[in-house]
């Protein structure tokens, strides 16, 4: 029965992932905005009004960020031919270097006599290929025999022009519609989670009685502390990294620092692969400068900022409340990445931390909590 129940739960999480991802994203955003609501409540704002003001300001900030990103992307789109040419040149240079290395290795390994025989065979194959091409060209240039009878009537065919973008989008229109539909619920979910927070907590505790109610209250508090420490801490650290990265790239004279800096800063927080991911946007922007020293400076600066952030700032900002051992983190990333793709990789650690908070407060599950802990 436990195996069947586990399989049913995994199937529900997989097939209902759009619903669950939307709900968890709303919960994460509510955790990020809750401190601002608490500040307004200290100023004698009612919770409903404070939630409305905070949500409205958050949407306004997103709108301003969207306008800035759109202007940067428009400028980037105008310069895409230049970047494409530079990328093509880099690929050609790499292919040339690989070809030269392969040729040198071939000359060192293969004996001279055998190499001569292979070169003669290659010339013979090339000659035969040229002869076959010549015969084919002669046959194509010969005048065709006109058809007689019904075959002489030309066949009219309607040619439908297809594009790779259209071929990708049309089969997935239903999925895009579901994502947009669920995404439109996020602002309303966040508002109601913030404004009805106290009522939801009290109503949830009514399902338990006696000692179970105390365990449920401690579990909720533990989940709130862990998730808030992780989510809010990572969000603040991402903002700091985005600011520092934008300043660094601006000083390096990289194009589009206001777009590249935030992307690099927040990608640096991805577990395990944050450093290489954080290097991709500035390295792409460095193509506009195309100077070797700039490439080296980008790699060194991003690596140093990532190492300082993960080893110095991360423990101080995120805190020591998220106690998960590396093995559990790796398995959780694999599991949630398999179930929910990229959103699963982002939400894996806070969900696992929340599960550990429940296990730590439920007497029968404390063994699992110790197994998940560091």
N, C-alpha and C positions, 0 to 999 in steps of 0.2 A: 504493500500500500504506500509506504513512503516513496518508493521509486516511481510508482504511477502518479502520485501527487506531484512529485518533482517534475516529471515529464509534462504534466498538464500545466503547471505554472510556467515552465519554459515556453510551451506552445502559446499560452496566453500572452506572455511578454513579447514574443516574436511577432505574432499576428496583430496584436494591438499596440505595436510600438509607437505609431503616430500619436495615439491618444496618451500613452504613458509619457512619451518624451515631451509633449506639450504641457502636461500637468506638472512634470518635474521642473521644466524650464520656468514655468510660472512660480513654482515654490522657490526656486533659486533666486529669481528676481525679487520675490517678496522678502526673502532673507536679506538681500542687498539693500532694499529700500526701508526695511523696518527701523534701522537706527535713525533715519531722517524723520520718520513718523514719530518716533519717541521724542526727538528734539522739539518738534512742533507741539506735541502734547504737553511738554513741560512749559510751553508758552501759553497754556490754557486753551489750545485748540481741541475741539472734539475729535475723537479718533476718525470718524467718517470724513470730516472736513480735512483733517491732516492727511489722510490717505488720498483724498482727491487732489489736494494741492501737490503732494509728492509725485503721484502718478502723472499729473499734467506736466510738471516740470521735467520729469524723466522723458516723457514723449517729446517735449520741446527740445531737450538736449539731443535726443536721437535724431530729430528732424534737422537740427543744425549740423550734427555730425554727418548726416546723409547728404546734405547740400555740399559740405566741404569735400566729402569723398567723391561725389559726383563731378565736381569741378576738377579734382585731381585725376579722376579716371578719364574725363574728356580730354585733358591735356595729354595723358598717356596714350589714349587712342590715336591722337593726331601724330604721335611719334612712333607708333608701332612699326611702320616700314623700316625706320632706322634701326630699331631694336632687332627686327627680324633679320636685317642684313648683317648686323654684328653677330647675332647668334649663328647665322649661316657661315660666316667667316671663321668663327671659333670651331664649329663642327668640322669644317674643311681642314683647318689646321690640325685638329686632333686626328682626323682620318689620315692625313698625310704623315704625321708623326708615327701613327700605328703602322702604316704601310712601310715606312722606312725601317722601323724596328723589326717588323716581320721579315723584311728582305734581308737585313743584316743577320738575323737569327738563322734564316734559311741558308745563307752562304756559309755560316759557321758550322752548321750541323750536317748539311747534305754534302757529300764528296763532289769534287769538280766533274768527274766523268758522269756520275749519275745526274748531276744538275744539267750537263750538256744534253744528255738523252731526253730529259724532261722538257728542256727548252725546245728541242727539235720536234717532240710530240706536240707541244703547244703550238708551234708554228704550223705544223701539218693540220691540226684541228682548226686553226684560224683560217688557213687557206681553203679548207673544205667548207667552212662557214661562209666565206666570201663568195665561193662558187655557187652555193645554194641560194644566197641572196641575189646573185646576178641572174640565175635562172628564174627565180620568182619575180624579179623586176621585169624581165622580158615577157613573161606570161601575163603580167598585169598590164603591160603596155599594148598587147595585142588587142585588136578591135573585137568586141564581143559579138556573138551571133545573135541577131535580133529574134526575139520569140515570135511565134506564129500562133494565132487563135486566141483563146481566152487568156493564155498566159501573157499576151501582149498588153493586157489592161493593167495599168500600174495599181499597186495596192497602196491605199492611203492609210497611214498609221499616225496616230496621235502620240506625240512624244511629250511625256511629262517630265519636266525638269525637276530634279531632286537635289537637295543640298544636305550636307552632313548634319547641320543643325536641325533641319526639318525632320530628317530621319531619326534623330535622337529624341526630339520633343514630342512628335505625334503619338508614338506608342506609350508615352509616359504622361499624357495630359491628365489622366485620372489621378495619378499620384501627385502631380503638381497641384491639382485642384484640392485634394485632401489636405496637403501641407498648408496651402494658403487658407483653407477653411479653418483648420485647427489653429494656425498662427493668429488668425483674427480674434480668437477667444483669449489670447494671452493677456492683453491689457485689462479685460474685464475680470479674468481670474485673479490677476494680481491685486486689483482694487478690492475685490470682495475678500480675498485672503487677508489683506491688511485691515480693512474696516471691520470685519467680523472675526478677527483673531481671537479675542477674549471669549466671545460666544462659542466659537468652535471648540476651544479648549475645554470650556466647562461642559459643553454637550458631549464631547468625547469621553470625558471622565465619568459621565453618568452611566456608561455601559459597564462599569466595574463597581465592585462593592468591597468594603473592608480593606484588607491588606492589598488586594489586587489594584484598588484605586491608587494607593500610594506607589505601587510599582509602576503603574501606567504613567503617573505624574512624573516620577523620576526618569522614566524612559523618554517621555516627551522633552523634559528639560535636557537630558543628555543628548538627544538627537538635535535639539535646537543649538546647544553649545557647540557640538562637533561640526555640524553643517555650517553654522554661522562663522565659526573660526576658519573653516576651509574656504567657504565661498567668498565671504567678505574679505578675508585676508588675501586670497588670490586676486580678487578684483582690485583691491588697493595696490597690491604689488604689481599687477598688470598695468595700472595707470601710471605708477612710478616708472616702470620699465619703458612704457610708451613715451613718456615725457623725456627721459634720459636718452632713449634711442633717437627720437626726433631731433633733439639738440645735437647729438653726435653727428647724425647724418647731415644736418644743416651746416655744421662746421666743416664737414668734409666736402661740401658743395655738391652733394648728391641730388639728383632730380627727385621731386615729389617727397620731401622729407615728412610732410604731415600725413601722407598715406603710408609710406614705407615704415616709419617709426612705430606707430601703433600696431601694425601687423606683426612686425618683428618682436615687439615687446610682449604681446599676448601669446604669440606662438612659442615664445621661450618658456612658457609655463606648461606646455604639453609634457607629460611624463616621459622620460627616457629619450625621446627624439626631439626635445625642445630646441637644443642647440643647432642641429642641422636645419630644422624648419625655420628658425629665426634668421638664418643666414640667407635663405632663398630670396625674400623681397629686396634686401639691400644689394645683393649680388646682381639681381636683375636691374635694379636702378643704376648700378655702377656701369652697366653697359653704355649708358648715355655719356659717361666720361671716358670709359675704355682706356684706363691707365692702369698698368700692373700694380703700381704702388697703392692705388686706391683699393683694388681688390684685396691686397694683403692687409691694408688698414681696416677694411670692413670685417674680414675674418677675425683678426686679432681683437678688435674692439667688441664685437658681438660675443666672442668666446669669453673674454674677461668679464663683461657685464653679466652674462649668463652664470658664470661660476660664482661671482660675488653675490648675485641675487639668490641662487639656490643654496649657498653655504653660509651666508651671513644674514641677508634680509629675510629669507623665507622662514627660518626658525623664529625670528623675532616678531614678524608680522602675522604669520599664520598661527604661531604658538605651538604649544606641545600637547594640544588636546586631541589631535588626530593621531592615535597610536595604531598604526597598521604596519605589519612587517613587510619587507620587500617582496617575499614570495606571494603573499596574499594580494598585494597590489598588482603584481604581474598577472596572476590568474584572473583577478577581477577585470583588468584591462582586456584580457583575451576574451573572457565570457561576454562582457557587455559590448565590446567591439564586434563580436560575432552576432549578437542579437540585434544591436541598434546601430551598427556601423560607426561613423564619425561621432555622432552625438553620444553614443555609448562610451567612447574613449574619454569624452569630456566629463560625463556624469558618473563614471565608474567609481572614482574614489569617494566622492561625497555619499553615494548610495551605500557603499561598503562600510564607510564610517558610521552612517546611521544604523546599519544592521548591527555593527559592533556595540553601539550604544544600547540597543535593545537587549542584546545578549548579556551585556554587563549588569543590567538591572533586573533581569528575570533569573530567578534562582536556578531553574532547570537548564538554562542556556549559558551559564557563566563559563562552562568549559569551552564552548565555541567562542566566547568573547576572548578568553585567554589565547586560544589558537589563532584568532585573527590579529591579536595585539603584537606589539614589538617586544 
